[in-house]
Amino acid sequence: MKPFAALLLLLAAPAMAEPGLPPEAIVAAALDNHPSVLAARARIGAARADARILAIGPEEVVAQGTIQRRNVRGVGLVPEYDLQFTRPIRLPGKAAIDRRAGAAGISAADNRADDARHQAALMLARQWWAWLGSAAEQRALHQSARIMATAVAATRQRLALRDASPLELDQAQAAEAAVQAAALQAQAREAAARAMLAASFPDLPLPASPPPLPEPVLPAEGPAKLALLVVERSHEIGASAADFEQAEALKARAARNRVADPSIGLRAFSEQGGNEKGLGLVIAMPLGGRARAAAADRATAASTAAAADLAATRLAINAMAAEDAALATGYLKAWEQAHMAAEAAAAAALRQREGHRLGGVDLADRLLAERLARDTALDEVKARTAALEAITRLRVDSHTLWMHAEEP
């Protein structure tokens, strides 16, 4: 998708976007054009070509001939020739096994291509929330810096009225400078996160300023249902199952190969200057030996390994699904507590701020309250970002976000 067209779609379809996320059509274009996805899709074509090779078989017609002149006593030089065409013939059952192996290879490549898109979606979500989270931290720190500037101004005014000491002004200015430094660090992290996101997904148009962090909400399906979908729709399991199916087919093929394929051909010859001519049928049969038995043993071992790999993949995906559900639920609860703490600390800081303005609260008490409010605000932003990322990961892994096109 061209950048200008993508930007128009981004501006024209805000209703298509999940809260805090870019529109799904924009995300789909960015994922489909990601190099890792394009490479994986190209491997499907290679797998299809391999399947055609297996279906056709390696058997080819071999042409062999001899042209010579023989010196016959009493006759002299006479022309002779020998021409032969032979072709191996697959024994019954082998072609079907080859087609089965080819189909399994296509299925494995297709699942890996979908998983490449899935992994790109996870990376996009991680980098997107890192950008929005760092921007939210920056906004919170800039707000705190503005509040501290009012503390400095109030202290300077009270110093002029001899109601505050120079030490208090130094403390207020130090606190303001520390918050400004933290805000600049957050600004640098936000710029770095944006640069990484733009470099990783150049087809994803980014707004001039990051949108605010929405409140995290668990999907209507619930974590338990989504965890089941993570396993049911896993492309890693699909690819591993296809690998096992292909290994089983190759195992069966190796067992059949212990009886070699015969070669059948036609032979024509002319000798003694044409006095002797002939046309005959040629049959050749390789005699299988220990090498074919070893190949069958190797295929059996490969099939056993593929079965174990499939079992390990299932365990890993089940563990990942349980982790996704636990993190989404746990991080949401953690954000709720952090949100309550931030609201309470902000209310306390507001009261201390008003008390300091009226002269009933010392600067040290106000600075302490402001610091607590700032720390809890940053904790709330971090908890909110973690919850949003965990919920998005659960939705992407369960194929209920950004992955709809892959489902039947």
C-alpha positions in Angstrom: 0.0 0.0 0.0 1.3 3.4 -0.9 2.0 5.7 2.0 -0.4 8.4 0.9 -3.2 5.9 0.4 -2.5 4.4 3.8 -2.6 7.8 5.4 -6.0 8.5 3.9 -7.3 5.2 5.1 -5.9 6.0 8.6 -7.7 9.4 8.7 -10.9 8.2 7.1 -11.6 5.1 9.1 -11.0 5.8 12.8 -14.1 3.7 13.7 -12.3 0.6 12.4 -9.6 0.8 15.0 -9.6 -0.9 18.4 -9.2 1.6 21.3 -5.6 2.8 21.3 -4.7 0.7 18.2 -4.4 1.7 14.5 -7.2 0.7 12.1 -7.2 -3.0 11.2 -6.9 -2.4 7.5 -3.7 -0.4 8.1 -2.3 -3.1 10.3 -3.2 -5.8 7.8 -1.3 -4.0 5.0 1.7 -3.5 7.3 1.8 -7.1 8.3 1.3 -8.5 4.8 4.2 -6.3 3.5 6.6 -7.2 6.2 9.7 -8.9 4.8 9.5 -11.9 7.1 5.9 -12.5 5.9 6.8 -12.1 2.3 9.7 -14.5 2.7 7.5 -17.1 4.3 4.9 -16.7 1.6 7.5 -17.3 -1.0 8.4 -20.5 0.7 4.9 -21.8 0.0 5.7 -21.5 -3.7 8.8 -23.6 -3.1 6.8 -26.2 -1.2 4.3 -26.4 -4.0 7.1 -26.9 -6.5 8.5 -29.7 -4.3 5.1 -31.3 -4.2 4.9 -31.3 -8.0 8.4 -32.8 -8.1 7.3 -35.6 -5.8 4.0 -36.1 -7.7 5.8 -36.4 -11.0 8.6 -38.5 -9.6 12.3 -38.6 -10.4 11.9 -41.2 -13.1 13.1 -39.9 -16.5 13.7 -41.5 -19.8 17.3 -42.3 -20.4 18.5 -42.5 -24.0 21.7 -44.4 -24.7 23.2 -45.2 -28.0 26.4 -46.3 -29.8 27.5 -45.7 -33.4 30.6 -47.5 -34.6 32.4 -49.0 -37.6 33.7 -52.5 -37.2 36.4 -54.1 -39.4 35.1 -57.5 -40.5 37.6 -59.9 -42.1 36.8 -60.4 -45.7 34.3 -57.6 -45.7 36.0 -54.5 -44.4 34.6 -51.7 -42.4 30.8 -52.0 -41.7 28.6 -49.5 -39.8 26.8 -50.6 -36.6 24.6 -48.9 -34.1 22.9 -49.6 -30.9 20.0 -47.4 -29.5 18.2 -47.9 -26.2 15.5 -46.0 -24.2 14.8 -46.9 -20.6 12.7 -45.4 -17.8 12.3 -46.4 -14.2 8.7 -47.3 -13.2 7.4 -46.5 -9.7 5.9 -49.6 -8.1 2.2 -49.4 -7.1 1.6 -47.3 -3.9 4.7 -45.2 -4.1 3.2 -42.3 -6.1 0.4 -41.9 -3.6 2.9 -41.7 -0.8 4.9 -39.1 -2.7 1.8 -37.0 -3.2 1.0 -37.3 0.5 4.5 -36.1 1.4 4.2 -33.2 -1.0 0.8 -32.1 0.4 2.2 -32.2 4.0 5.1 -30.0 2.9 2.7 -27.4 1.5 0.6 -27.5 4.7 3.8 -27.0 6.8 4.9 -24.0 4.7 1.5 -22.5 4.7 1.3 -22.7 8.5 4.7 -21.3 8.9 3.8 -18.4 6.6 0.7 -17.7 8.8 2.9 -18.0 11.9 5.4 -15.5 10.5 2.5 -13.0 10.1 1.4 -13.9 13.6 4.9 -13.2 15.0 5.0 -9.9 13.1 1.7 -8.9 14.6 3.1 -9.6 18.1 6.1 -7.5 17.4 3.9 -4.7 16.1 1.7 -4.8 19.2 4.7 -4.8 21.5 6.4 -1.9 19.8 3.1 0.0 19.4 2.4 -0.1 23.2 6.0 0.7 24.0 5.6 3.9 22.0 2.3 4.8 23.5 3.5 3.9 27.0 6.6 6.0 26.8 4.6 8.9 25.4 2.2 8.6 28.4 5.1 8.6 30.8 6.4 11.7 29.1 3.1 13.5 29.4 2.8 12.6 33.1 6.3 13.9 33.8 5.8 17.1 31.8 2.6 17.7 33.8 4.6 17.1 37.0 7.2 19.5 35.8 4.6 22.2 35.3 3.3 21.6 38.8 6.8 21.9 40.2 7.3 25.2 38.4 4.3 26.5 40.3 5.9 25.3 43.5 9.1 27.2 42.6 7.1 30.3 41.8 5.2 30.1 45.1 8.4 29.6 47.1 10.1 32.5 45.3 7.1 34.7 46.1 7.1 33.7 49.8 10.9 34.3 49.9 10.3 37.8 48.8 7.8 38.2 51.6 10.4 36.6 54.0 8.0 33.7 54.6 10.4 31.2 53.1 14.2 30.6 53.3 16.7 30.4 50.4 17.1 26.7 51.3 13.4 26.1 50.5 13.8 27.8 47.1 16.9 25.6 46.4 14.9 22.5 47.3 12.0 23.5 45.1 14.3 24.3 42.2 16.1 21.0 42.6 12.9 19.1 42.6 11.7 20.9 39.4 15.0 20.2 37.7 14.9 16.5 38.6 11.4 16.2 37.1 12.4 18.0 34.0 15.4 15.7 33.5 13.1 12.7 34.0 10.7 14.2 31.4 13.5 14.6 28.9 14.6 11.0 29.4 11.0 9.9 28.8 10.9 12.1 25.7 14.0 10.4 24.4 12.5 6.9 25.0 9.3 8.0 23.2 11.3 9.2 20.2 13.4 5.9 20.2 10.2 3.8 20.4 8.6 5.7 17.5 11.8 5.4 15.4 11.9 1.6 16.1 8.2 1.2 15.2 8.6 3.2 12.0 11.7 1.3 11.0 10.2 -2.1 11.7 7.0 -1.4 9.9 7.6 1.3 7.2 4.1 0.6 5.7 2.4 1.6 9.0 1.6 5.3 8.9 2.0 6.8 12.3 0.0 9.8 13.6 1.9 13.0 14.4 1.4 12.4 18.1 0.7 9.1 19.8 -2.9 8.6 21.0 -3.6 8.4 24.7 -3.6 5.1 26.5 -7.1 3.7 26.7 -8.4 1.9 29.8 -7.6 -1.8 29.5 -10.6 -4.1 29.3 -10.7 -7.9 29.1 -12.3 -9.2 25.9 -15.9 -10.4 26.1 -14.9 -14.0 25.3 -13.0 -14.1 28.6 -9.3 -15.2 29.1 -10.2 -18.9 29.5 -12.0 -19.1 26.2 -9.3 -17.2 24.4 -6.6 -19.5 25.9 -8.4 -22.4 24.3 -8.4 -20.6 21.0 -4.7 -20.0 21.3 -4.2 -23.7 21.2 -6.9 -24.5 18.6 -5.7 -21.9 16.1 -1.9 -22.3 16.7 0.0 -22.3 13.4 3.0 -23.6 15.2 1.1 -26.7 16.1 -0.2 -26.9 12.5 3.3 -26.7 11.1 4.6 -29.3 13.5 1.7 -31.6 12.7 2.4 -31.2 9.0 6.0 -32.0 9.6 5.0 -35.2 11.4 2.7 -36.1 8.6 5.4 -35.6 6.0 7.9 -37.6 8.1 5.4 -40.5 8.3 5.0 -40.4 4.6 8.7 -40.4 4.0 9.0 -43.3 6.5 6.4 -45.3 4.5 8.2 -44.4 1.3 11.6 -45.5 2.6 10.0 -48.8 3.6 8.7 -49.3 0.1 12.0 -48.3 -1.3 13.6 -51.4 0.1 12.1 -53.0 -3.0 13.7 -51.0 -5.8 11.9 -49.6 -8.8 12.5 -51.6 -12.0 13.5 -49.9 -15.3 11.8 -50.9 -18.5 13.1 -49.9 -22.0 13.3 -50.5 -25.7 16.5 -51.5 -27.5 17.1 -51.4 -31.2 20.4 -52.4 -32.9 22.0 -53.0 -36.3 25.2 -55.1 -36.7 27.3 -56.5 -39.5 26.3 -53.6 -41.7 22.6 -54.3 -41.4 22.9 -58.1 -41.8 21.8 -58.5 -38.2 19.0 -56.2 -36.8 17.0 -56.5 -33.7 14.3 -54.8 -31.5 13.9 -55.9 -28.0 12.6 -55.1 -24.5 15.0 -54.2 -21.7 14.3 -54.8 -18.0 16.7 -53.8 -15.3 16.1 -54.4 -11.5 18.4 -52.9 -8.9 19.1 -55.3 -6.1 18.5 -53.5 -2.7 21.2 -53.7 -0.1 22.2 -52.4 3.3 22.0 -48.8 2.1 18.3 -49.1 1.5 17.8 -50.7 4.9 19.8 -47.8 6.6 17.7 -45.3 4.7 14.5 -46.9 6.1 16.0 -46.8 9.6 16.8 -43.1 9.2 13.3 -42.3 8.1 11.9 -44.2 11.0 14.0 -42.2 13.4 13.1 -38.9 11.8 9.4 -39.8 12.1 9.9 -40.6 15.8 11.7 -37.2 16.3 8.9 -35.4 14.4 6.3 -37.0 16.8 8.3 -35.8 19.8 8.6 -32.3 18.3 4.9 -32.2 17.8 4.3 -33.2 21.4 6.8 -30.5 22.6 5.1 -27.9 20.5 1.8 -28.7 21.9 3.2 -28.4 25.4 4.8 -25.1 24.6 1.6 -23.6 23.1 -0.5 -24.8 26.0 2.0 -23.2 28.4 1.9 -20.0 26.3 -1.9 -19.9 26.3 -2.0 -20.3 30.1 0.6 -17.6 30.5 -1.3 -15.2 28.2 -4.5 -15.6 30.1 -2.8 -15.3 33.5 -0.9 -12.2 32.5 -3.9 -10.5 31.0 -6.0 -11.1 34.1 -3.2 -10.4 36.6 -1.9 -7.2 34.9 -5.5 -5.9 34.6 -6.0 -6.3 38.4 -2.6 -4.7 39.0 -3.6 -1.7 36.9 -6.8 -1.3 38.8 -4.9 -1.1 42.1 -2.3 1.3 40.5 -5.1 3.5 39.2 -6.7 3.7 42.7 -3.3 4.5 44.2 -2.6 7.2 41.6 -6.0 8.9 42.1 -5.6 8.9 45.9 -2.0 10.3 45.7 -3.2 13.0 43.2 -6.0 14.0 45.6 -3.5 14.2 48.5 -1.0 16.2 46.4 -3.8 18.6 45.4 -4.7 19.3 49.1 -1.0 19.7 50.0 -0.6 22.1 47.1 -3.5 24.2 48.2 -2.3 24.2 51.8 1.1 25.3 50.7 -0.4 28.1 48.7 -2.2 29.3 51.8 0.8 28.9 54.0 -0.5 26.1 56.1 1.7 23.4 54.7 5.5 23.3 54.6 7.4 23.0 51.3 8.9 19.7 52.4 5.5 18.2 53.0 4.3 19.4 49.6 7.4 18.1 47.8 6.9 14.7 49.4 3.2 14.6 48.3 4.1 15.7 44.8 6.8 13.0 44.5 4.3 10.4 45.7 1.7 11.6 43.2 4.3 11.6 40.4 5.6 8.1 41.3 2.1 6.6 41.5 1.1 8.3 38.2 4.1 6.7 36.5 3.3 3.3 38.1 -0.2 3.6 36.8 1.0 4.3 33.3 3.4 1.4 33.4 0.7 -0.9 34.8 -1.8 0.3 32.2 0.7 -0.3 29.3 1.5 -3.8 30.6 -2.2 -4.7 30.8 -2.9 -3.4 27.4 0.0 -5.2 25.9 -0.9 -8.5 27.7 -4.5 -8.3 26.5 -3.4 -7.5 22.9 -1.0 -10.4 23.0 -3.8 -12.8 24.2 -6.1 -11.5 21.4 -3.4 -11.9 18.7 -2.4 -15.3 19.9 -6.0 -16.4 19.9 -6.5 -15.0 16.4 -9.3 -12.7 17.5 -7.4 -9.5 16.5 -5.6 -8.8 13.3 -5.6 -12.4 12.2 -9.2 -12.9 11.0 -8.2 -13.3 7.3 -6.5 -16.6 8.2 -9.5 -18.3 9.7 -11.9 -20.3 7.5 
